[in-house]
């Protein structure tokens, strides 16, 4: 069974900050003692997000943006080593860049709410103008 990073951190912090045994935490959370011991070991080895736990799809938008900035400064021959170190592939960076560009263009295309009253007034004035033009055309 997969557990969220938040649950893992909560259990590890309760163990490290309190006088609780692994057995007590196991009973409280319904997680095997072996799993909790493994989490403690992983935490001591370099944090909960280290290693296989850190998949590219688990990265937050801010982390992705920071990674894009950092990767953009690297020469092409160093990019592969940097990606391997972070547990990424270059296709992840390309995809994240496209997502960021698409997000920026979608945001720019949306009109602010302050324009809406003017749109209503404009529509009303166009209707009135059209009505008056038809009346003049009949004369």
Secondary structure, 3 states (H helix, E strand, C coil): CCCCHHHHHHHHHHHHHCCCCHHHHHHHHCCCHHHHHHHHHHHHHHCCCCHHHCCHHHCCHHHHHHHHHHHHCCCHHHHHHHHHHHCCCHHHHHHHHHHHHHHHHHHHHCCCHHHHHHHHHHHHHHHHHHHHHHHHHHC
